[in-house]
Amino acid sequence: MKRKLRVPSLSAIVECWQREATRVAIDKARAVVSGGAVPPNTAIGRLSDTEWGWIVAAVLFAWINIRARQAVGNGIGINKHIRDTGLEPDPWNIGAIEAILPELARPEIDWSKSLAEFTREEMIELLGDAYNLIGKAMLARDTGEKLVTRRLPLGTAEQPEGDFNDELPPL
């Protein structure tokens, strides 16, 4: 009896890689706990920020590791397997957009008005500024250039150590 050879569909292959990335990420999170970085029977609500950081880092690094292996194994590059999450809106874009919000919120804009109350000219100016800032932010994100801002994450209370007096490139 002859058997027909079936090739798995692309979606089945992608799903297999995603399951593997998730499995390894969970294994690495468990390894953080069993390895002593987090006390084994600590209730989730009692974890410190540092302990959460260990777990999250283990999960992220494991997931990225498997997705990078997928990129190499499939010969498709990191954008397809690591950056293209399939989520809408795209987290890579959200991060770039969030970075420009403080700069976009200029004091000369009357923020007491709703957007519906903006004049046509005010709306064009706001959207034009947003478009330019988002473009710079995405370029900075993709090339690593310091084109937009140089500030701490929101909510960061203390200055990190290091020399931060080097010059920024002109915009």
C-alpha positions as CSV (number, residue, x, y, z in Angstrom):
1,M,0.0,0.0,0.0
2,K,1.4,3.4,-1.0
3,R,1.2,6.2,1.5
4,K,0.7,9.7,0.3
5,L,3.3,12.1,1.7
6,R,1.8,15.3,3.0
7,V,3.7,18.5,3.5
8,P,2.6,20.5,6.6
9,S,0.9,23.8,5.8
10,L,2.8,27.0,6.5
11,S,0.3,27.9,9.3
12,A,0.9,24.5,10.9
13,I,4.7,25.1,10.9
14,V,4.3,28.6,12.3
15,E,2.0,27.3,15.0
16,C,4.5,24.6,15.9
17,W,7.3,27.1,16.3
18,Q,5.0,29.3,18.5
19,R,4.1,26.4,20.7
20,E,7.8,25.6,21.1
21,A,8.7,29.2,21.9
22,T,5.9,29.3,24.5
23,R,7.0,25.9,26.0
24,V,10.6,27.0,26.3
25,A,9.6,30.3,27.8
26,I,7.5,28.6,30.5
27,D,10.3,26.1,31.2
28,K,12.7,29.0,31.7
29,A,10.3,30.8,34.0
30,R,10.0,27.6,36.0
31,A,13.8,27.3,36.0
32,V,14.1,30.8,37.6
33,V,11.9,29.5,40.5
34,S,13.6,26.1,40.9
35,G,17.0,27.7,40.5
36,G,16.6,29.8,43.6
37,A,16.2,33.3,42.1
38,V,12.7,33.2,43.4
39,P,11.8,31.4,46.6
40,P,9.8,28.2,45.4
41,N,6.6,28.6,47.3
42,T,6.2,32.4,47.2
43,A,2.7,33.5,46.4
44,I,2.5,35.5,43.2
45,G,1.2,38.5,45.1
46,R,4.3,38.5,47.3
47,L,6.9,38.6,44.5
48,S,9.2,41.6,44.5
49,D,9.8,43.7,41.5
50,T,13.3,42.1,41.2
51,E,11.8,38.6,41.3
52,W,9.2,39.5,38.7
53,G,12.1,40.9,36.6
54,W,13.9,37.6,36.7
55,I,10.8,35.7,35.6
56,V,10.0,38.2,32.8
57,A,13.6,38.3,31.5
58,A,13.7,34.5,31.4
59,V,10.5,34.3,29.5
60,L,11.4,37.0,27.0
61,F,14.9,35.7,26.4
62,A,13.7,32.2,25.9
63,W,10.9,33.3,23.5
64,I,13.3,35.4,21.5
65,N,15.9,32.6,21.4
66,I,13.4,30.2,19.9
67,R,12.0,32.7,17.4
68,A,15.6,33.6,16.3
69,R,16.2,29.9,15.8
70,Q,13.1,29.8,13.7
71,A,14.3,32.8,11.7
72,V,17.6,31.0,10.9
73,G,15.9,27.6,10.3
74,N,13.4,29.1,7.9
75,G,15.8,31.5,6.3
76,I,13.5,34.4,6.8
77,G,15.1,37.0,9.1
78,I,14.2,38.6,12.4
79,N,11.5,40.9,11.2
80,K,9.3,38.0,10.3
81,H,9.8,35.9,13.4
82,I,10.6,38.3,16.2
83,R,9.3,41.7,15.3
84,D,6.2,40.8,13.4
85,T,4.0,39.8,16.3
86,G,0.7,39.9,14.4
87,L,-0.8,42.1,17.1
88,E,-2.8,45.2,16.2
89,P,-1.8,47.8,17.0
90,D,1.8,46.7,16.6
91,P,3.8,46.9,19.9
92,W,6.9,48.1,18.1
93,N,4.9,51.0,16.7
94,I,3.2,51.7,20.0
95,G,6.5,52.0,21.8
96,A,7.9,54.5,19.2
97,I,4.7,56.6,19.4
98,E,4.7,56.6,23.2
99,A,8.3,58.0,23.1
100,I,7.2,61.1,21.2
101,L,4.1,62.0,23.2
102,P,5.8,64.3,25.7
103,E,7.4,66.2,22.8
104,L,4.0,66.3,20.9
105,A,2.2,67.7,23.9
106,R,3.5,71.2,23.3
107,P,2.2,74.0,25.5
108,E,1.1,76.2,22.6
109,I,-1.7,73.7,21.8
110,D,-4.9,74.3,23.7
111,W,-5.3,70.9,25.3
112,S,-8.5,72.0,27.1
113,K,-10.3,71.6,23.8
114,S,-11.4,68.3,22.4
115,L,-9.9,67.2,19.1
116,A,-13.3,67.8,17.5
117,E,-13.0,71.5,18.4
118,F,-9.7,72.0,16.7
119,T,-9.7,74.1,13.6
120,R,-8.7,72.5,10.4
121,E,-5.3,74.3,10.6
122,E,-4.7,73.2,14.2
123,M,-5.5,69.6,13.3
124,I,-3.2,69.7,10.3
125,E,-0.4,71.2,12.4
126,L,-0.8,68.6,15.1
127,L,-1.0,65.7,12.8
128,G,1.9,67.0,10.7
129,D,4.0,67.3,13.9
130,A,2.9,63.8,15.0
131,Y,3.8,62.4,11.6
132,N,7.3,63.9,11.6
133,L,8.0,62.9,15.2
134,I,6.7,59.3,14.7
135,G,8.9,59.0,11.6
136,K,12.0,60.1,13.6
137,A,11.1,57.8,16.4
138,M,10.7,54.8,14.1
139,L,14.0,55.6,12.4
140,A,15.6,55.9,15.8
141,R,14.0,52.6,16.8
142,D,15.1,50.8,13.7
143,T,18.7,52.2,13.4
144,G,19.5,52.9,17.0
145,E,20.2,56.5,16.3
146,K,19.5,59.1,19.0
147,L,17.3,61.2,16.7
148,V,14.3,62.0,18.9
149,T,14.8,62.1,22.7
150,R,17.1,61.2,25.4
151,R,15.2,60.7,28.6
152,L,14.5,58.2,31.3
153,P,11.3,56.1,31.1
154,L,8.3,57.8,32.6
155,G,8.0,57.2,36.3
156,T,11.7,56.7,36.8
157,A,12.6,58.6,40.0
158,E,16.3,58.3,40.2
159,Q,19.1,59.1,37.7
160,P,21.0,56.1,36.5
161,E,24.8,56.2,36.9
162,G,26.9,57.1,33.9
163,D,28.0,60.0,31.7
164,F,25.0,61.5,30.0
165,N,26.7,64.8,28.9
166,D,27.6,63.7,25.4
167,E,26.2,65.7,22.6
168,L,23.0,64.8,20.7
169,P,23.1,65.0,16.9
170,P,21.2,67.9,15.4
171,L,17.6,67.2,14.4
